[in-house]
Amino acid sequence: MTGISILASELNAKRLEVLKEAAPSVSRVAVLWDPATGSFHLPTLRSVAETLRLELQVHDVTGGEVLSKAFEAAQAWGANGLNVLASPLLHALRQPIIDQAAAHRLPAIYQWESQRGRAASCLTDRFATTFIKPLPDSSHAS
């Protein structure tokens, strides 16, 4: 038998663990989820969240027009972390998501690497955890 496995639900759950390790004060995690990817991700994610004593609030993202509403709802709920689940749609929306996470000062983890100069990324096996702080200005290095 041949084939491939993306392991998306396991990787999404692992990213939640990495977020908690990188930002131990995180207790309420907003989750951006593309319903078109199926709900099979969510039981594994909820199980890991329970083990880590994290509360999750899942936000359906069906397009760029709902991002602001998802972030506003997360802020109203008191989210202090963000996990963006793997999805082609969410990958396409990565820059607005990074911008919103920065605006709301949320430690966040994604399946892609940040390309913004103002976000410092710590990569561990392609798990990008973005901490919202400026990068040192290397143009004035001696």
C-alpha positions as CSV (number, residue, x, y, z in Angstrom):
1,M,0.0,0.0,0.0
2,T,1.3,3.5,-0.8
3,G,0.0,6.9,0.1
4,I,0.7,10.0,2.1
5,S,-0.5,11.3,5.4
6,I,-0.5,15.0,6.2
7,L,-0.9,14.5,10.0
8,A,-2.7,17.8,10.2
9,S,-4.6,17.1,13.4
10,E,-1.5,15.9,15.2
11,L,0.5,18.8,14.0
12,N,-2.2,21.3,15.0
13,A,-2.3,19.8,18.5
14,K,1.5,19.8,18.7
15,R,1.5,23.5,17.8
16,L,-0.8,24.1,20.8
17,E,1.8,22.3,23.0
18,V,4.6,24.5,21.6
19,L,2.6,27.7,22.1
20,K,2.1,26.8,25.8
21,E,5.8,25.9,26.2
22,A,6.9,29.2,24.6
23,A,4.3,31.4,26.4
24,P,3.5,29.6,29.7
25,S,1.1,32.3,30.9
26,V,-1.3,31.4,28.0
27,S,-4.5,30.0,29.4
28,R,-7.2,31.0,26.8
29,V,-6.4,30.2,23.2
30,A,-8.4,31.5,20.3
31,V,-8.3,28.9,17.4
32,L,-8.7,30.0,13.8
33,W,-10.2,27.1,11.9
34,D,-11.3,26.7,8.2
35,P,-14.5,24.5,8.3
36,A,-13.8,23.4,4.8
37,T,-10.9,21.3,6.2
38,G,-13.3,19.1,8.2
39,S,-13.9,18.9,12.0
40,F,-11.5,15.9,12.5
41,H,-8.9,18.4,13.9
42,L,-11.0,19.5,16.8
43,P,-11.3,16.5,19.1
44,T,-7.5,16.0,19.2
45,L,-7.0,19.7,19.7
46,R,-9.6,19.8,22.6
47,S,-8.0,16.7,24.2
48,V,-4.6,18.3,24.2
49,A,-6.0,21.6,25.5
50,E,-7.6,19.8,28.4
51,T,-4.3,18.1,29.2
52,L,-2.6,21.4,29.1
53,R,-5.4,23.1,31.1
54,L,-6.1,25.5,28.3
55,E,-9.5,26.9,27.4
56,L,-10.2,27.0,23.6
57,Q,-12.5,29.2,21.6
58,V,-12.8,28.1,18.0
59,H,-13.5,30.6,15.3
60,D,-14.7,29.6,11.9
61,V,-12.9,31.5,9.2
62,T,-14.5,31.1,5.8
63,G,-12.8,34.2,4.2
64,G,-10.9,37.3,4.9
65,E,-14.0,39.3,5.7
66,V,-14.6,37.4,8.9
67,L,-11.1,37.8,10.4
68,S,-11.7,41.1,12.2
69,K,-14.9,39.7,13.8
70,A,-13.0,36.6,14.9
71,F,-10.2,38.6,16.5
72,E,-12.8,41.0,18.2
73,A,-14.7,38.0,19.6
74,A,-11.4,36.4,20.8
75,Q,-10.4,39.7,22.5
76,A,-13.9,40.0,24.1
77,W,-13.5,36.4,25.4
78,G,-10.1,37.3,26.9
79,A,-7.9,35.2,24.6
80,N,-4.2,35.5,25.5
81,G,-3.0,33.1,22.8
82,L,-3.7,32.1,19.2
83,N,-3.4,28.8,17.3
84,V,-4.0,29.0,13.5
85,L,-4.9,25.5,12.2
86,A,-3.4,24.2,8.9
87,S,-5.5,25.2,5.9
88,P,-4.9,26.5,2.4
89,L,-7.3,29.3,3.1
90,L,-5.6,30.4,6.4
91,H,-2.3,30.1,4.6
92,A,-3.5,32.5,2.0
93,L,-4.7,34.9,4.8
94,R,-1.5,34.6,6.7
95,Q,-0.4,38.3,6.5
96,P,-3.7,39.7,7.7
97,I,-3.7,37.1,10.5
98,I,-0.2,38.1,11.5
99,D,-1.2,41.7,11.4
100,Q,-4.3,41.1,13.6
101,A,-2.3,39.0,16.1
102,A,0.2,41.8,16.4
103,A,-2.5,44.4,16.8
104,H,-4.1,42.4,19.6
105,R,-0.7,41.5,21.1
106,L,-1.4,37.7,21.0
107,P,1.3,35.2,21.1
108,A,0.5,33.0,18.1
109,I,1.5,29.9,16.4
110,Y,1.0,29.0,12.8
111,Q,2.0,26.4,10.2
112,W,3.9,29.0,8.3
113,E,6.9,31.2,8.9
114,S,6.4,35.0,9.5
115,Q,7.7,37.3,6.7
116,R,7.2,40.5,8.7
117,G,10.2,42.4,9.9
118,R,8.5,43.5,13.1
119,A,7.7,40.0,14.2
120,A,10.4,37.8,15.6
121,S,10.0,34.2,14.8
122,C,11.3,31.2,16.7
123,L,11.3,28.2,14.4
124,T,11.3,24.6,15.7
125,D,10.8,22.0,13.1
126,R,8.8,24.5,10.9
127,F,6.5,25.4,13.8
128,A,6.6,29.1,13.8
129,T,5.8,30.8,17.1
130,T,5.5,34.5,16.6
131,F,6.1,36.8,19.6
132,I,5.0,40.4,19.0
133,K,8.1,42.5,19.6
134,P,10.4,44.5,17.3
135,L,13.5,43.0,15.8
136,P,16.8,44.6,16.7
137,D,17.8,47.2,14.0
138,S,20.8,45.5,12.4
139,S,21.5,48.5,10.1
140,H,23.2,50.4,13.0
141,A,25.5,47.5,14.0
142,S,29.1,48.3,14.4
